Amino acid sequence: MTILALLIIITILNMNIKIKRNGLKLSNLKEKKEAIIKEIKCNDELKQRFYSFGIIKGANIFVKEVSLRNNTMVIDIENTEIAIRVEEAEQIEVDKI
């Protein structure tokens, strides 16, 4: 295999890794879909609020409803329904189940 071929393969592999790192945002998860929280990227104050509701890394999350204007969503965490703003949900990365 030539050096050029190896460089092309390495570039493709690196692109795949970057794509996988840019996970799905909770705000993009459709109604009636379930996911696992992968990462929470926000300021400490909001993160503490999320934690108080059980919104933590590794938790199962289910999107029950999204408002007509797409500005709030109702999620279920461990049989507890919580309404959050879509702008807050954009800071939560998830993996679909």
Residue frames as a rotation matrix with the C-alpha (Angstrom) as fourth column:
MET 1
0.590 0.807 0.000 0.00
0.807 -0.590 0.000 0.00
0.000 0.000 -1.000 0.00
THR 2
-0.181 -0.669 0.721 1.35
0.615 -0.649 -0.448 3.41
0.767 0.362 0.529 -0.87
ILE 3
-0.818 -0.187 -0.544 1.82
0.553 -0.519 -0.652 6.27
-0.161 -0.834 0.527 1.54
LEU 4
-0.835 0.549 0.030 -0.89
-0.487 -0.765 0.421 8.23
0.254 0.337 0.906 -0.27
ALA 5
-0.121 0.810 -0.573 -3.38
-0.028 0.575 0.818 5.40
0.992 0.115 -0.047 0.17
LEU 6
-0.321 -0.067 -0.945 -2.55
0.878 0.353 -0.323 5.20
0.355 -0.933 -0.055 3.89
LEU 7
-0.977 -0.050 -0.210 -3.02
0.126 -0.921 -0.368 8.95
-0.175 -0.386 0.906 4.30
ILE 8
-0.537 0.841 -0.072 -6.41
-0.523 -0.265 0.810 8.75
0.662 0.473 0.582 2.59
ILE 9
-0.014 0.517 -0.856 -7.50
0.437 0.773 0.460 5.91
0.899 -0.368 -0.237 4.88
ILE 10
-0.609 -0.280 -0.742 -6.32
0.793 -0.194 -0.578 7.80
0.018 -0.940 0.340 7.98
THR 11
-0.958 0.283 0.046 -8.19
-0.277 -0.955 0.102 10.93
0.073 0.085 0.994 6.84
ILE 12
-0.225 0.920 -0.321 -11.41
-0.305 0.247 0.920 8.95
0.926 0.304 0.225 6.32
LEU 13
-0.103 0.143 -0.984 -11.09
0.770 0.637 0.011 7.31
0.629 -0.757 -0.176 9.74
ASN 14
-0.872 -0.254 -0.417 -10.53
0.466 -0.690 -0.554 10.69
-0.147 -0.678 0.721 11.41
MET 15
-0.733 0.672 0.103 -13.63
-0.508 -0.642 0.575 12.09
0.452 0.369 0.812 9.67
ASN 16
0.001 0.749 -0.662 -15.72
0.152 0.654 0.741 9.19
0.988 -0.102 -0.113 11.00
ILE 17
-0.402 -0.217 -0.890 -14.44
0.888 0.146 -0.436 9.78
0.225 -0.965 0.134 14.54
LYS 18
-0.995 0.030 -0.090 -15.36
-0.009 -0.974 -0.227 13.49
-0.094 -0.226 0.970 14.35
ILE 19
-0.419 0.902 -0.109 -18.83
-0.435 -0.094 0.896 12.66
0.797 0.422 0.431 13.04
LYS 20
0.026 0.423 -0.906 -19.42
0.572 0.737 0.361 10.25
0.820 -0.527 -0.223 15.93
ARG 21
-0.715 -0.364 -0.597 -18.25
0.699 -0.361 -0.617 12.84
0.009 -0.858 0.513 18.47
ASN 22
-0.873 0.486 0.028 -20.83
-0.481 -0.871 0.102 15.34
0.074 0.075 0.994 17.26
GLY 23
-0.857 0.515 0.030 -23.74
0.479 0.815 -0.325 13.52
-0.192 -0.264 -0.945 18.84
LEU 24
-0.257 0.895 0.365 -27.44
0.558 -0.171 0.812 14.00
0.789 0.412 -0.455 18.48
LYS 25
-0.915 0.032 0.401 -28.87
-0.296 -0.731 -0.615 16.86
0.273 -0.682 0.678 20.52
LEU 26
-0.698 0.713 -0.075 -31.89
0.538 0.452 -0.712 16.17
-0.473 -0.537 -0.698 22.70
SER 27
-0.252 0.608 -0.753 -33.60
-0.343 -0.784 -0.518 19.10
-0.905 0.128 0.406 20.98
ASN 28
-0.454 0.020 -0.891 -33.45
-0.890 0.039 0.454 17.14
0.044 0.999 0.000 17.68
LEU 29
-0.984 0.148 0.096 -34.97
0.130 0.976 -0.173 13.97
-0.119 -0.158 -0.980 19.11
LYS 30
-0.562 0.827 -0.017 -38.50
-0.354 -0.222 0.909 13.44
0.748 0.516 0.417 17.82
GLU 31
-0.030 0.686 0.727 -41.60
-0.999 -0.006 -0.036 12.76
-0.020 -0.728 0.686 19.91
LYS 32
0.846 0.463 0.264 -42.00
-0.502 0.859 0.101 9.22
-0.180 -0.218 0.959 21.24
LYS 33
0.493 -0.768 -0.408 -38.27
-0.016 0.461 -0.887 8.50
0.870 0.444 0.215 20.85
GLU 34
0.981 -0.195 -0.013 -35.93
0.044 0.156 0.987 7.26
-0.191 -0.968 0.161 23.55
ALA 35
0.438 -0.896 0.074 -32.24
-0.064 -0.113 -0.992 7.91
0.897 0.429 -0.107 24.10
ILE 36
0.541 -0.411 -0.733 -29.44
0.841 0.249 0.481 7.78
-0.015 -0.877 0.481 26.64
ILE 37
0.975 -0.223 -0.019 -27.81
-0.222 -0.973 0.068 10.99
-0.033 -0.062 -0.998 27.80
LYS 38
0.567 -0.823 0.026 -24.23
0.704 0.469 -0.534 11.02
0.427 0.321 0.845 26.58
GLU 39
-0.580 -0.786 -0.214 -23.01
0.804 -0.512 -0.302 14.45
0.128 -0.348 0.929 27.65
ILE 40
0.675 0.715 -0.183 -24.29
0.736 -0.669 0.102 17.69
-0.050 -0.204 -0.978 29.13
LYS 41
-0.455 -0.841 0.292 -22.54
0.870 -0.490 -0.055 20.83
0.189 0.229 0.955 27.88
CYS 42
0.475 0.615 0.629 -23.73
0.376 -0.788 0.487 23.90
0.795 0.006 -0.606 29.76
ASN 43
-0.247 -0.539 0.805 -22.84
-0.509 -0.635 -0.581 26.27
0.824 -0.554 -0.118 32.57
ASP 44
-0.905 -0.253 -0.341 -22.65
0.121 0.616 -0.779 24.96
0.407 -0.746 -0.527 36.13
GLU 45
-0.704 0.694 0.152 -25.91
-0.557 -0.406 -0.724 26.61
-0.441 -0.595 0.672 37.22
LEU 46
0.173 0.786 -0.594 -27.98
-0.975 0.224 0.012 24.93
0.142 0.577 0.805 34.50
LYS 47
-0.338 -0.372 -0.864 -26.11
-0.302 0.913 -0.275 21.65
0.891 0.168 -0.421 34.97
GLN 48
-0.995 -0.008 0.103 -27.01
-0.103 0.204 -0.973 21.70
-0.014 -0.979 -0.204 38.67
ARG 49
-0.248 0.967 -0.054 -30.66
-0.862 -0.246 -0.443 22.30
-0.442 -0.063 0.895 37.75
PHE 50
0.126 0.221 -0.967 -30.55
-0.760 0.648 0.049 19.37
0.637 0.729 0.250 35.32
TYR 51
-0.733 -0.500 -0.461 -28.99
-0.103 0.752 -0.652 17.17
0.672 -0.431 -0.603 38.00
SER 52
-0.816 0.462 0.348 -31.74
-0.450 -0.129 -0.884 18.05
-0.363 -0.878 0.313 40.45
PHE 53
0.228 0.924 -0.306 -34.27
-0.935 0.120 -0.334 16.68
-0.272 0.363 0.891 37.93
GLY 54
0.344 -0.159 0.926 -32.26
-0.040 0.982 0.183 13.50
-0.938 -0.100 0.331 37.33
ILE 55
0.994 -0.096 -0.048 -30.98
-0.055 -0.065 -0.996 14.67
0.092 0.993 -0.070 33.94
ILE 56
0.339 -0.916 0.216 -27.54
-0.613 -0.040 0.789 13.11
-0.714 -0.400 -0.575 34.23
LYS 57
-0.232 -0.547 -0.804 -25.08
-0.955 0.286 0.081 11.31
0.185 0.787 -0.589 31.99
GLY 58
-0.970 -0.179 -0.163 -26.19
-0.174 0.984 -0.048 7.73
0.168 -0.018 -0.986 31.35
ALA 59
-0.514 0.846 0.141 -29.86
-0.157 0.069 -0.985 8.33
-0.843 -0.528 0.097 32.18
ASN 60
-0.635 0.452 0.626 -32.59
0.772 0.396 0.498 7.05
-0.023 0.800 -0.600 29.85
ILE 61
-0.643 0.421 -0.640 -34.69
-0.197 -0.898 -0.394 9.85
-0.740 -0.127 0.660 28.45
PHE 62
-0.459 0.609 0.647 -37.98
0.868 0.461 0.182 9.69
-0.187 0.645 -0.741 26.54
VAL 63
-0.976 0.170 -0.139 -39.46
-0.198 -0.955 0.222 12.61
-0.095 0.245 0.965 24.60
LYS 64
-0.466 0.876 0.126 -43.19
0.621 0.425 -0.659 12.62
-0.631 -0.229 -0.741 25.33
GLU 65
0.631 0.721 0.287 -44.22
0.744 -0.457 -0.488 15.86
-0.221 0.521 -0.825 23.62
VAL 66
-0.720 -0.694 0.000 -42.86
0.665 -0.690 0.286 18.85
-0.199 0.206 0.958 21.77
SER 67
-0.114 0.726 -0.678 -44.87
0.234 -0.644 -0.729 22.09
-0.966 -0.242 -0.096 21.81
LEU 68
0.661 0.491 0.567 -46.51
0.653 -0.003 -0.758 23.36
-0.371 0.871 -0.322 18.62
ARG 69
0.942 -0.331 -0.060 -44.07
-0.329 -0.869 -0.369 26.26
0.070 0.367 -0.928 18.43
ASN 70
0.612 -0.716 -0.335 -41.19
0.504 0.680 -0.533 23.88
0.609 0.157 0.777 19.09
ASN 71
0.083 -0.594 0.800 -39.98
-0.453 -0.738 -0.501 25.94
0.888 -0.320 -0.331 22.05
THR 72
-0.162 -0.152 0.975 -40.57
-0.963 0.240 -0.123 23.46
-0.215 -0.959 -0.185 24.89
MET 73
-0.138 0.132 -0.982 -40.56
-0.428 0.886 0.179 19.72
0.893 0.445 -0.066 25.25
VAL 74
0.519 0.330 0.789 -41.85
-0.850 0.293 0.437 17.29
-0.087 -0.897 0.432 27.83
ILE 75
-0.209 -0.670 -0.712 -39.38
-0.553 0.681 -0.479 14.56
0.806 0.294 -0.513 28.67
ASP 76
0.895 0.430 0.117 -39.62
-0.362 0.547 0.755 11.53
0.260 -0.718 0.646 30.91
ILE 77
-0.268 -0.960 -0.087 -36.67
-0.542 0.224 -0.810 10.63
0.797 -0.170 -0.580 33.14
GLU 78
-0.932 -0.150 -0.331 -37.15
0.142 0.689 -0.711 7.64
0.335 -0.709 -0.621 35.46
ASN 79
-0.233 0.958 -0.168 -40.97
0.892 0.280 0.356 8.01
0.388 -0.066 -0.919 35.38
THR 80
-0.047 0.201 -0.978 -40.80
0.570 -0.799 -0.192 11.74
-0.820 -0.567 -0.078 36.11
GLU 81
0.356 0.245 0.902 -42.16
0.910 -0.309 -0.275 14.18
0.211 0.919 -0.333 33.53
ILE 82
-0.112 -0.482 -0.869 -40.20
0.513 -0.777 0.365 17.40
-0.851 -0.405 0.334 33.11
ALA 83
0.827 0.311 0.469 -40.80
0.562 -0.446 -0.697 20.32
-0.008 0.839 -0.543 30.75
ILE 84
-0.050 -0.881 -0.470 -37.65
0.514 -0.426 0.744 22.01
-0.856 -0.205 0.474 29.48
ARG 85
0.565 0.150 -0.811 -36.94
-0.471 -0.748 -0.467 24.69
-0.677 0.646 -0.352 26.91
VAL 86
0.934 -0.224 0.277 -35.66
0.357 0.581 -0.731 23.50
0.003 0.782 0.623 23.55
GLU 87
0.552 -0.773 0.313 -32.70
-0.441 -0.588 -0.678 25.90
0.708 0.236 -0.665 23.93
GLU 88
0.196 -0.457 0.868 -31.76
-0.925 0.206 0.318 23.99
-0.324 -0.865 -0.382 27.10
ALA 89
0.736 0.168 0.656 -32.24
-0.041 0.978 -0.205 20.65
-0.676 0.123 0.726 25.36
GLU 90
0.890 -0.445 -0.097 -29.72
-0.155 -0.095 -0.983 21.75
0.429 0.890 -0.154 22.72
GLN 91
0.136 -0.881 0.454 -27.03
-0.929 -0.272 -0.249 21.48
0.343 -0.388 -0.855 25.40
ILE 92
0.131 -0.003 0.991 -27.69
-0.589 0.804 0.080 17.78
-0.797 -0.594 0.104 26.03
GLU 93
-0.336 -0.304 -0.892 -26.11
-0.901 0.380 0.209 15.19
0.276 0.873 -0.402 23.71
VAL 94
0.243 0.520 0.819 -27.83
-0.657 0.709 -0.256 11.82
-0.714 -0.475 0.514 23.46
ASP 95
-0.896 -0.352 -0.270 -27.51
-0.441 0.651 0.618 8.47
-0.042 0.673 -0.738 21.74
LYS 96
0.062 0.962 -0.264 -30.69
-0.949 0.138 0.282 6.96
0.308 0.234 0.922 20.30
ILE 97
-0.469 -0.090 0.879 -31.78
-0.489 0.855 -0.173 3.61
-0.735 -0.511 -0.445 21.69
